[in-house]
Structures are given as C-alpha cells and as structure tokens.
C-alpha cells in the first residue's frame, strides 16, 4: 500500500508543478490545481511514511521520479528543452536515489 501512496504522491506533485507552469501564461485558474495537487501530494507522502517506507527512500524516489516526469512533461506540454546534459543529470539523481535505497537496507 505504501508504494501506491508514493506513486499517487508523485503524480499529484508532477501535476501541480506542471499546472504551476501553465498558470504563468496568465491562466490563473491553474492555481487551484496547483494548490490541490500539492495538498494531495504531501498528504499521500505522509501516508507513505506511515506505511513503513523511510523518509530518505520515499523522498529520494519522490524527488527523482518527479524531476524526470516534470522534465518530460514540460518538454511535451510547453516545448521546453530536454538536452542530453539534462538527461545525464536525471540519471545521476536516479543513481543517487538507488544508493540511498541500498544504504537503507
């Protein structure tokens, strides 16, 4: 169940972040999605912790997957750059999270 909560938290956070970007272009209605999305994301993250995943592992995964999905989403939705160097950075974040998770076991 903890992994389901973490997945939902990541998706809510990415949705909120992409909505924040959408609101910059003057579409203020997206700010409601931002507020609800972050509220849901942190609520689900707290449920993840309550169900036994440690904060270092949960937050690391949440951050790494969130960064990757947000970068891909911003490329698709807003035509923002996603360069090879950016992909390398995402890979380094993922490797760091893997090391944290392995160290926690």
C-alpha positions as CSV (number, residue, x, y, z in Angstrom):
1,X,0.0,0.0,0.0
2,X,2.9,2.3,0.8
3,X,4.1,2.1,-2.8
4,X,0.6,3.0,-4.1
5,X,0.6,6.1,-1.9
6,X,4.1,7.1,-3.1
7,X,3.0,6.7,-6.7
8,X,-0.1,8.8,-6.2
9,X,2.0,11.4,-4.3
10,X,4.5,11.7,-7.2
11,X,1.7,12.0,-9.8
12,X,0.0,14.7,-7.8
13,X,3.2,16.6,-7.3
14,X,4.1,16.5,-11.0
15,X,0.5,17.6,-11.9
16,X,0.8,20.5,-9.5
17,X,4.2,21.6,-10.8
18,X,3.1,21.4,-14.5
19,X,0.0,23.3,-13.6
20,X,2.1,26.0,-11.9
21,X,4.0,26.4,-15.2
22,X,0.6,26.6,-17.1
23,X,-0.5,29.4,-14.7
24,X,2.5,31.6,-15.7
25,X,1.0,32.3,-19.1
26,X,-1.9,34.2,-17.4
27,X,-4.3,31.3,-16.9
28,X,-4.8,31.8,-13.2
29,X,-7.4,29.0,-13.0
30,X,-4.5,26.5,-12.9
31,X,-3.5,27.8,-9.5
32,X,-6.4,25.9,-8.0
33,X,-4.9,22.7,-9.5
34,X,-1.6,23.7,-8.0
35,X,-3.0,24.1,-4.5
36,X,-5.0,20.9,-4.6
37,X,-2.2,18.9,-6.2
38,X,0.4,19.9,-3.6
39,X,-2.0,19.2,-0.8
40,X,-2.7,15.7,-2.2
41,X,1.0,15.1,-2.8
42,X,2.0,15.9,0.8
43,X,-0.9,14.0,2.2
44,X,-0.1,10.9,0.2
45,X,3.6,11.3,1.1
46,X,2.8,11.3,4.8
47,X,0.7,8.2,4.3
48,X,3.6,6.6,2.5
49,X,5.8,7.2,5.6
50,X,3.1,5.9,7.9
51,X,3.0,2.7,6.0
52,X,6.7,2.0,6.6
53,X,8.8,3.5,3.8
54,X,11.6,5.5,5.4
55,X,11.8,9.3,4.7
56,X,15.2,9.0,2.9
57,X,14.0,6.4,0.5
58,X,10.5,7.9,0.0
59,X,11.7,11.4,-0.5
60,X,14.5,10.3,-2.8
61,X,12.2,8.4,-5.1
62,X,9.6,11.1,-5.0
63,X,12.2,13.7,-6.0
64,X,13.9,11.6,-8.7
65,X,10.8,10.4,-10.4
66,X,9.2,13.8,-10.0
67,X,12.1,15.6,-11.6
68,X,12.2,13.1,-14.6
69,X,8.4,13.3,-15.2
70,X,8.3,17.0,-14.8
71,X,11.1,17.5,-17.3
72,X,9.4,15.1,-19.8
73,X,6.0,16.8,-19.2
74,X,7.5,20.3,-19.7
75,X,9.0,19.1,-22.9
76,X,5.7,17.7,-24.2
77,X,3.4,20.3,-22.9
78,X,5.4,23.5,-23.1
79,X,8.1,22.7,-25.7
80,X,10.9,23.4,-23.1
81,X,14.4,21.9,-23.7
82,X,15.3,18.5,-22.6
83,X,19.0,18.1,-23.6
84,X,21.4,15.2,-23.3
85,X,23.1,17.0,-20.3
86,X,19.7,17.3,-18.6
87,X,19.1,13.5,-19.2
88,X,22.6,12.9,-17.6
89,X,21.5,14.9,-14.6
90,X,18.3,12.9,-14.2
91,X,20.4,9.7,-14.5
92,X,22.7,11.0,-11.7
93,X,19.7,11.8,-9.5
94,X,18.4,8.3,-10.1
95,X,21.7,6.7,-9.3
96,X,21.9,8.7,-6.1
97,X,18.5,7.6,-5.0
98,X,19.4,4.0,-5.7
99,X,22.5,4.4,-3.5
100,X,20.4,5.8,-0.7
101,X,17.9,3.0,-1.0
102,X,20.6,0.3,-1.0
103,X,22.2,2.0,2.0
104,X,18.9,2.0,3.9
105,X,18.6,-1.8,3.6
